[in-house]
Amino acid sequence: MKSDVSAEHAAFITDGIRRSFPVPLSELPDLERAFIGLRDASRRITPSQPLSQQPLNYLDISVEAFIRRMSLLQQRLTCSVRS
């Protein structure tokens, strides 16, 4: 039996149109860490309280600094964020 070829690309269909996944499969672990970091940071925010009454100064930083703080591959992700 022939072994499976490793996936190199992904695609999804939205609004009936087939589109390629915008992130290479090799970078999906970095993307997952970014999503987890964003999720964890957002859990510290209490929606029922005004932001000015919450201790959120550590979140008052640039996107690049936020990504660096999560120890992600800075060059790849900051380029994507700026695009």
Residue, then its C-alpha position, 0 to 999 in steps of 0.5 A: m500500500k502506498s503511503d499518503v502524501s503530506a498535505e501542503h495546501a488547504a482550501f475551503i468554500t465560502d459563498g460557493i467559491r473555493r478559496s485557498f487557505p491564507v496560511p501555509l500548513s507549516e505555519l498553522p501551529d503559530l496561527e493556533r498559538a496566536f488564536i489561543g493568546l488572543r482568546d486568553a487575553s480576551r478572557r481577562i476583559t469583563p464585558s459588563q464593566p467599562l474598560s477604563q475601570q479594568p486593569l488592562n494596561y498590559l493590553d495597551i500595546s501594538v499588535e507586533a508587541f502582543i505577538r512578540r509577547m506570545s513568542l511567535l515567529q515575529q517576522r512571518l506574523t507581523c508581515s501578515v498583520r501589516s498586509 
